[in-house]
Amino acid sequence: MDETMTGRERIVAALTGRTPDRVPRDYGALPGFGQNHPGAIERIRAQYPPDIGDCGWRLPPGTVQGDPYAVGTYVDEWGCVFENVHGGIIGQVKHPLVAAWSDVDRVRPPWHVLEQGFEDVERACTTGTGFTLSPLPVQPFERLQFLRGTETLFKDLLHQPAGLLKLRDRVHEFNCAWVERWCRTPVDAVFIADDWGTQHALLISPRLWRAFFKPLYADYTRRIKAAGKFVYMHSDGCILDILEDLIEIGVDALNAQVTCMDLAELHRRFAGRVTFWGQMDRQHMLCFGTVAEARQAVHDFWRHLAGPGGSRVVCQMHIEPTARPENILAVLEEFAALRPG
């Protein structure tokens, strides 16, 4: 198939309801996949190049400590300490910074990253042909978990003490500044991410989500849209109860585990209204399915989620350490064979 578009043009077409020359693709592998299958991801990329480009930004030296994917301790840009007992994936925070509300003033947002490391962004975004996203996603829910601890945060959300509101506002202030900083760069989209779903429902009630978190996301999307950027949001699990809200506040691209939800209902309610940026099933099909099942999954995804003319979808995969290379290739082959329009 002759390709007439750049990666950026192809994804912009998918985001705006126009027909791309082929289905755009975006995929990446956890280090554990490379350890299990040396050289596989490089061979796959050579055959099926992604349409995503590198925005050129890197964390300033000394901002973090350790390797998030290595066994041991990793300290992120906020000072949250992750403990990892299994190489190739990310660890967990076991000792949150905010053990008591008197600790809130110990929280130091990484303000310095707003003005460092941007030297190469202009060049990378303007000379490359791929679609670019901001790095380090804005994630208010997950950041609060890292700072407070997941179990404790759920209790806090029920009672909403003054300390929680103060901590939320501190995180939100930094997130808004981060969004605005990236809105002043040439990136195509700003990246928001929070995992909101279990396998079957939201982690909290939709009513609580709308009261406590939706205004934060609406603030981010308002700023992003005002700058003429696309809004890309990632959220794992079954998030059917808040999809309408996400579209309402302006999310353009949704990276979600669509196989945790009913594809027929997604088709009926949302096809053509938001771009489904994957995901192909990484829990079962990519890791344990057959090649035939991988091919069928592509056609199920396409039939239910593509918008008019084959727009509004991106072939996207999160490649886990246990993924089968032959299934990844089957997905890419089937998407490449589709004819949008």
C-alpha positions in Angstrom: 0.0 0.0 0.0 1.4 3.4 -1.0 1.6 5.8 1.9 0.8 9.4 1.1 0.8 10.8 4.7 3.3 11.4 7.4 2.7 9.9 10.8 1.6 13.2 12.1 -0.8 13.8 9.2 -2.2 10.2 9.6 -3.0 10.6 13.3 -4.4 14.1 12.9 -6.8 12.7 10.3 -7.8 10.0 12.7 -8.4 12.5 15.4 -10.4 14.9 13.3 -12.7 12.4 11.6 -11.0 12.4 8.2 -9.8 9.3 6.4 -6.1 8.4 6.8 -4.2 6.6 4.1 -3.9 3.7 6.5 -4.8 3.0 10.1 -2.2 4.8 12.3 -0.1 2.8 14.7 1.5 3.3 18.1 3.0 0.7 20.3 5.7 0.3 22.9 7.2 -2.5 24.9 8.1 -2.8 28.6 11.8 -3.7 29.1 10.7 -7.1 30.3 9.6 -7.9 26.7 13.0 -7.2 25.4 14.6 -9.3 28.0 12.3 -12.3 27.1 12.6 -11.7 23.3 15.9 -10.0 22.5 15.8 -8.0 19.3 12.1 -8.7 18.6 10.8 -5.1 19.2 13.5 -3.7 16.9 12.6 -6.1 14.1 8.9 -5.3 14.5 9.6 -1.6 14.4 11.6 -1.9 11.3 8.8 -3.7 9.5 5.9 -1.6 10.9 7.2 1.8 12.0 5.0 3.6 14.5 3.5 7.0 13.6 4.5 8.6 16.9 7.6 10.8 17.1 9.9 11.6 20.0 9.2 15.1 21.5 12.9 15.4 22.4 12.4 16.2 26.1 14.3 14.4 28.9 14.2 14.9 32.7 17.0 17.1 33.9 20.0 15.1 35.3 19.7 14.3 39.0 15.9 14.7 39.0 15.3 11.0 39.7 17.3 8.3 41.3 17.6 4.7 40.1 15.8 2.8 37.3 12.0 2.4 37.6 12.2 -1.0 35.8 15.1 -2.5 37.8 14.9 -4.5 41.0 15.5 -2.2 43.9 14.6 1.4 44.8 13.6 4.2 42.4 12.9 7.8 43.5 10.7 9.8 41.1 10.7 13.5 40.4 8.4 14.2 43.3 10.5 12.3 45.8 8.2 9.3 45.9 10.1 6.1 46.6 9.1 3.0 44.6 10.2 -0.5 45.6 10.6 -3.0 42.8 11.0 -6.8 43.4 10.6 -7.8 39.7 12.7 -6.4 36.9 11.2 -5.2 33.7 8.1 -3.7 35.2 7.4 -0.7 37.6 7.4 -1.1 41.4 5.1 0.3 44.1 5.3 3.0 46.7 5.4 1.3 50.1 6.1 4.3 52.4 4.2 7.4 51.2 5.6 10.8 51.8 2.3 12.0 53.4 1.8 9.6 56.3 0.1 12.3 58.3 -1.5 15.6 57.2 1.3 17.5 59.0 3.5 16.0 56.2 1.8 17.9 53.4 4.3 20.8 53.6 7.0 18.2 52.9 5.7 17.7 49.4 7.9 19.5 46.9 6.5 19.6 43.4 9.3 19.4 40.8 9.0 23.0 39.7 12.5 23.0 38.1 11.4 20.6 35.4 9.2 23.3 33.9 12.2 25.2 32.7 14.8 22.6 32.0 15.3 20.0 29.2 13.2 21.9 26.6 16.2 22.9 24.4 15.6 20.0 21.9 11.8 20.0 21.9 11.4 22.7 19.2 13.8 20.9 16.9 12.4 17.4 17.5 8.8 18.4 17.0 9.4 20.6 13.9 11.9 18.4 12.0 10.3 15.0 12.8 7.3 13.6 10.9 5.7 11.7 13.7 2.8 12.8 15.9 4.2 14.1 19.3 2.9 13.8 22.8 4.1 15.6 26.0 5.9 13.2 28.4 5.3 12.6 32.1 1.5 12.5 31.9 -0.7 14.7 34.1 -2.1 12.2 36.6 -3.8 13.7 39.7 -5.4 10.5 41.0 -2.2 8.4 40.7 0.0 11.2 42.1 -2.3 11.4 45.1 -1.9 7.6 45.5 1.9 7.9 45.3 2.0 10.7 47.9 -0.6 9.3 50.3 -0.9 5.5 49.6 -3.7 3.9 47.7 -5.6 2.4 50.5 -5.3 5.5 52.6 -6.4 7.7 49.7 -9.6 5.8 49.2 -10.5 6.4 52.9 -9.6 10.1 52.5 -11.9 10.4 49.5 -14.8 9.2 51.6 -14.2 11.8 54.4 -12.3 14.5 52.4 -10.4 16.1 55.3 -8.9 19.6 54.8 -5.5 18.0 54.4 -6.6 16.1 51.3 -8.0 19.2 49.7 -4.7 21.0 50.4 -2.7 18.1 48.9 -5.0 17.9 45.9 -4.7 21.7 45.2 -0.9 21.5 45.5 -0.8 18.7 42.9 -3.3 20.5 40.7 -1.3 23.7 40.8 1.8 21.9 39.5 -0.3 20.0 36.9 -1.8 23.2 35.5 1.7 24.8 35.2 3.0 21.6 33.5 0.1 21.6 31.0 0.7 25.3 30.2 4.4 24.8 29.7 3.8 22.1 27.2 1.1 24.2 25.5 3.9 26.6 24.6 5.8 23.9 22.7 5.2 22.5 19.3 3.9 19.1 20.6 0.7 17.9 18.9 -1.1 16.7 22.1 -0.9 16.9 25.8 -0.9 13.6 27.7 -3.2 12.9 30.7 -3.3 9.6 32.4 -5.0 8.0 35.4 -6.1 4.3 35.8 -9.7 4.6 36.9 -11.2 1.2 36.3 -11.2 -2.3 37.7 -12.1 -5.1 35.3 -15.8 -4.4 35.7 -16.4 -0.9 37.1 -14.8 2.4 38.4 -12.6 2.3 41.4 -14.8 5.0 43.0 -18.4 6.0 42.4 -19.1 8.1 39.3 -20.7 10.7 41.5 -17.6 11.1 43.6 -15.4 11.1 40.5 -17.5 13.9 39.0 -17.4 15.9 42.2 -13.7 15.5 43.1 -11.8 14.8 39.9 -13.7 15.8 36.8 -13.2 19.6 37.5 -9.4 19.0 37.5 -9.5 17.3 34.1 -11.8 19.9 32.8 -9.3 22.6 33.9 -6.5 20.8 32.0 -8.5 20.2 28.8 -9.7 23.8 28.8 -6.1 25.0 28.8 -5.0 22.4 26.2 -7.8 23.3 23.8 -7.2 27.0 24.2 -3.7 26.4 23.0 -4.9 24.5 19.9 -3.6 21.1 21.1 -5.2 17.7 21.1 -6.1 16.0 24.4 -4.9 12.5 24.8 -6.0 10.5 27.8 -5.0 7.0 29.1 -7.1 5.1 31.6 -7.1 1.4 32.2 -10.0 -0.8 33.3 -13.7 -0.5 32.8 -14.4 3.2 32.6 -17.7 3.1 30.7 -19.5 5.2 33.4 -17.3 8.3 32.7 -16.7 8.1 29.0 -19.5 10.6 28.3 -17.9 13.0 30.8 -14.5 12.7 29.2 -15.9 13.5 25.7 -17.9 16.4 27.2 -14.8 18.0 28.6 -12.9 17.7 25.4 -10.8 14.5 25.3 -9.9 13.8 21.7 -8.1 10.5 22.0 -8.9 7.8 24.5 -6.3 5.1 25.2 -8.5 2.6 27.1 -8.8 -1.1 27.7 -11.9 -1.4 25.5 -12.0 -5.2 25.9 -12.9 -4.6 29.6 -16.1 -3.0 28.3 -18.9 -4.1 25.9 -17.8 -3.3 22.4 -21.3 -3.2 21.1 -22.2 -0.6 23.7 -19.1 1.4 22.9 -20.1 1.3 19.2 -23.7 2.4 19.9 -22.8 5.3 22.2 -19.3 6.5 21.2 -18.1 5.4 17.8 -17.2 8.4 15.7 -17.4 10.8 18.8 -13.9 10.1 20.2 -10.8 8.5 18.7 -10.2 5.1 20.2 -6.4 5.0 20.5 -6.3 1.2 21.1 -5.8 -0.7 23.3 -5.5 -4.2 21.9 -6.1 -6.7 24.6 -2.8 -7.0 26.5 -4.1 -9.1 29.4 -5.1 -12.1 27.4 -5.0 -11.9 23.6 -1.5 -10.5 23.1 0.0 -12.8 25.8 -1.9 -16.0 25.6 -4.1 -15.9 22.5 -3.5 -17.6 19.2 -2.5 -15.8 16.0 -6.0 -16.4 14.6 -7.5 -14.8 17.8 -5.2 -11.8 17.4 -6.3 -11.4 13.8 -10.0 -11.6 14.8 -9.5 -9.1 17.6 -8.4 -6.5 15.0 -11.6 -7.0 13.0 -13.7 -6.8 16.2 -12.0 -3.6 17.2 -12.4 -2.1 13.7 -16.0 -3.1 13.2 -17.1 -1.6 16.6 -14.9 1.4 17.1 -14.0 2.9 13.7 -15.7 6.1 12.8 -17.0 7.1 9.3 -14.5 6.4 6.6 -12.3 4.4 8.9 -11.3 7.4 11.0 -11.3 7.7 14.8 -9.1 4.6 15.5 -5.4 4.0 16.1 -3.8 0.6 16.3 -2.1 0.7 19.7 -0.5 -1.9 21.9 1.1 -1.9 25.4 3.4 -4.8 25.0 3.9 -6.7 28.3 6.9 -8.9 29.1 4.7 -12.0 28.5 3.4 -10.9 25.0 4.0 -13.2 22.1 5.9 -11.6 19.2 3.8 -13.6 16.6 0.6 -12.1 18.0 2.0 -8.5 17.9 2.9 -9.1 14.2 -0.5 -10.5 13.4 -2.2 -7.4 14.8 0.0 -5.1 12.8 -0.4 -7.2 9.6 -4.2 -7.2 9.9 -4.4 -3.4 10.6 -2.0 -2.8 7.6 -4.3 -4.8 5.4 -7.4 -2.7 6.3 -8.5 -0.1 3.8 -9.9 3.1 5.5 -12.6 4.8 3.4 
